[in-house]
Amino acid sequence: MTGSHSLLVADLIGVAAFAASGASAAVAKRLDLFGVGFVGFVAALGGGILRDLVIGSVPPLAFSDWRYAVTTVFVSVAVFYLHPQFNRLRRMVLLLDAAGLGLFTVTGTLKALGAGVPPVGSCLVGMLTAIGGGLARDLLTGEIPVVLQRDIYAVVALGGAAVVTALTWLHMAGKVPLAVAVLVMTGVRLLALYRRWSAPVAAP
């Protein structure tokens, strides 16, 4: 499997994870099938659309490659009909969201670097790719966006993007190191939720 194919597979896995996250959140809010599909689509592809517009890749992959939209619709519909079989829906949403965060950070950063964006800019693009869909999902379902709360969400994405950029600079951005980076970001995000780690807030 070539590097571009590996990146595509990772991107589609991230799309599926965020689509399931968005669709699950929509199901929990009792939206209809169209609403679940729409929230799943925005959650899965919102960050990628933003990334592609920033790096000048138009039309965005979400519209030019049918696999992205089909993956999103398939996963969203599956979640809509199979959600009664899932226990503790909120925990599943958080797990999928953490996995999507790691995957999209890696793919977003690599695509920005490949498009010639400087390292600092690539880190920011990677972070925006990871948090864009979740931000839109929370707004559509009437929740305060996670990225704006005290949970270390965007911080994990930004740190992961910096690691990916460093690995690329050191010519170590192979499949194994990048997979480890995804797992570490996912694990840190879940651990932060479990331990209630948070960024500092202003004193009242």
Buried (B, 14 or more C-beta within 10 A) or exposed (E): EEEEEBBBEBBBBBBBBBBBBBBBBBBEBEBEEEBBBBBBBBBBBBBBBBBBEBBEBEEBBBEEBEEBBEBBBEBBBBBBEEBEEBEEBEEBBBBBBBBBBBBBBBBBBBBBBBBEBEBEBBBBBBBBBBBBBBBBBBEBBEEEBBBEBEBBBBBBBBBBBBBBBEBBEEEEBEEEBBBEBBEBBBEBBBEBBEEEBEEEEEEE
